[in-house]
């Protein structure tokens, strides 16, 4: 007990106390003239749940998280498989390239996307030069732009997760599939893919949770009007100074995230219980 | 007619030659073992037969057809891997039926064949289990059943027993041999366990540094090793360095540490420096007719026999005496030793690189 006490204190001070304070804050009454009052109410929650304005923000956030997760699966899984099959020097180089986005500051990276995706950006200039479009495609301040930029930074988490399961895969299993007459494609689909599913699932959970609570990328690429839950909470705190409402939004995001992540983990545990150690 | 032929097979990885110019013929229905220490190239050879590794030179013929560059999934060979390589996400039935599924066999026919294969390895009733829920021995049986369910003409076994405990391994040797004989399936086994190779095979190919050091029946390989490596790798032996003095019709006179031994040369050229070999079990304790005397330095009881080390004028000799009931003399006592000249073997001294 004594030996774990410092860690417990640190954990409590850094995580539990702010969380509990946020939870308490979310039940406070807010008045436009006097600010946060010492009385308690459930009206903040009622407002967020019933007001279609917040409903739209919640729906947008969910859509963003699902889209980014799906894209990360579609891009990250084949990417990892190709990476795993590469020869030595190239493998390390490419792995570094893939993990690169994690090494760059979120602001720099996002501004980079602005340069690339903007109306006068590299992409639109190239499309117009090639006469593929007559006017710029709007990407900045759209959901498409946000999804692209978020996918870019979150794919590494999928890659790392799938990479870990691929490393555990018995290389002879693939040979076994071939020797039993399966074509490489069929062996991949029936033997390799099912065995890396747990990695895909845990990668998806990480990507989903991070994109649902992402702040910087939606704020910079999505702009002020295309709000997601995290930016909405930020605006309540610092824009309208309605701290209780901001806290309510934050608490709801946390609950939704925990529920979805736990649900997926539980499902995975039950599904893979027989199979993996 | 030979069923499988390896002709001039080599495999190089950069400058390293894993296999150097192997020629091997396997008869239909034969059980052949590739025996050797780790790194001798036995697994690489098997992988080339299976098609997982492409040879650098040479051809592989299966039943008159050149399969050197054929894809592994087209070869229709049954392979049992050292790790068993079972599919963890499929049940035993799913594993055993996988090959049949790949051949697009109908579900009902498939179930029948799977049940048949499981019965063959005595695993009936466990079809619904996952590999994780089986013991090591059961997993190995599933791997064998999976390979056999396809009714392959050639069965390749890559050290399948190395993860089993000793007792189970002995049982599996007998059982595997029985299954192989019943099905008449041509089988190649890769192993580093000489007892396993001798118990189970029709012929043994002793491999050493990417070449075949000896190819013969287990008895021949043990009794008449053709290379220094084969004589020391297969079983225990006493090695006595000597020099040929004279060569007669049937035997050569060899000087070993001042004593002259008569060694049968079996028509092989014999001159200069040689090594004389004699198996520990061919040396017996003797009284008046002793051919050498010495002092017992160690005495070990292993149940069915006693293992003695005796320091003699010829050098230190290992002697294996069957357990007749009475213990042999104690350590430190002097004993006489006797052997028959016919049991001596002689090979030219190993050259620097160890090749015969």
Contacts between the chains, C-beta under 8 A, distances in Angstrom:
chain1	res1	chain2	res2	distance
A	170	B	83	5.4
A	170	B	85	5.7
A	172	B	81	4.4
A	172	B	82	7.4
A	172	B	83	5.3
A	172	B	85	4.0
A	173	B	85	4.7
A	173	B	86	7.8
A	173	B	87	6.6
A	175	B	50	7.4
A	175	B	52	5.2
A	175	B	72	7.1
A	175	B	79	7.2
A	175	B	81	7.1
A	175	B	85	6.9
A	176	B	79	6.7
A	176	B	81	6.1
A	176	B	85	3.9
A	176	B	86	7.8
A	176	B	87	7.6
A	176	B	146	7.8
A	177	B	87	7.6
A	177	B	98	7.3
A	178	B	51	7.8
A	178	B	52	7.5
A	178	B	71	7.7
A	178	B	72	4.4
A	178	B	73	4.7
A	179	B	50	6.0
A	179	B	51	8.0
A	179	B	72	5.7
A	179	B	73	7.3
A	179	B	75	7.6
A	179	B	77	6.1
A	179	B	78	7.2
A	179	B	79	4.1
A	179	B	147	7.8
A	180	B	73	7.8
A	180	B	98	5.2
A	180	B	99	3.6
A	180	B	102	5.7
A	180	B	146	7.1
A	180	B	150	6.6
A	181	B	73	5.2
A	181	B	74	7.9
A	181	B	76	6.7
A	181	B	99	5.5
A	181	B	102	4.1
A	181	B	103	5.8
A	181	B	150	7.0
A	182	B	73	5.9
A	182	B	98	7.4
A	182	B	102	4.5
A	183	B	73	5.9
A	184	B	73	7.7
A	186	B	102	6.6
A	187	B	73	7.9
A	190	B	98	7.6
A	191	B	87	5.7
A	194	B	89	4.4
A	195	B	87	7.8
A	195	B	88	6.6
A	195	B	89	6.0
A	274	B	130	4.5
A	274	B	132	6.6
A	274	B	133	7.2
A	275	B	88	5.1
A	275	B	89	4.9
A	275	B	130	5.9
A	275	B	132	6.5
A	276	B	88	6.4
A	276	B	132	7.3
A	277	B	132	6.5
